[in-house]
Amino acid sequence: MPVITIYRKYLKTGDLANRWCRLLALPLLLALASCGAKAPESQQPTSRGVVYHIADSDSALAAIRHIHNQHAADPEIQITVVAVAGGIDFLLDGAKDHNGNTYAALIDGLMLDGVKFEVCRNTLNARNLREDDMTAGAEFVDYGIVEITRLQQEQHYAYIKP
């Protein structure tokens, strides 16, 4: 039952003092009712998205296939790939798959379509690699796991780990 209907019902009953107390309580009731409706616009996600967590480059080909399929089925969805640990290897400049194809050739089109490939700087530092060692177009985040968490909590991205 809507708050205003309940309020009107109780406003009609009781003595005059009780009615005035109830009348003065209306703004408070309306404020409380609106609090549970939905989060403020500033906290609403602005788009739909998915984050792919790559921690092992052996899963990179499967992830790329999934991303191609997902993007073909839903071109409006935001897709971010976050590579950490051994998962950054497929984003090394010149890296090749088991068939000898460069990964760059497989992901360039995805990048042009807006798919982000983010590399963990913490992993780069641990492996004595530089940002220049990575494929062109890769973006960088300080900590990959923190970025995955942020995308899930703040942007409400779905999580996929192929």
Disulfide bonds with the S-S distance in Angstrom:
none
